[in-house]
Amino acid sequence: MRTRIKRLIGACFIVVFVVCYALIAARVGDGLTAKFPVWALFIYFAIAGLVWVLPVGAVIYWMYRKPRSSERLT
């Protein structure tokens, strides 16, 4: 796959994923506010604020990985 196409696909995925993830994490956090103390919410939002980095990092790695010799266009 061409590098420009990979980066376009990766960038679109990252934007859609981060927006959806933020909305879902905020909705879950909002539902937890009446049930848990402030310190538990702090831990939830700290973890939820960092977890998105793992899938986005994998996509960025895929976007910038050099093609194998069998994948290179001649």
WOFEN-V11681 format. One record per pair of residues at least 12 apart in sequence whose ideal C-beta (glycine too) atoms are under 6 Angstrom apart, sorted by sequence separation. I is the first residue (numbers start at 0). GAP is how many residues later the second one is. If there is no record, write none. Layout:
I|GAP  I|GAP
//
This chain:
28|15  28|16  24|23  20|31  13|42  13|45  12|46  9|49  9|53  6|56  5|57
//
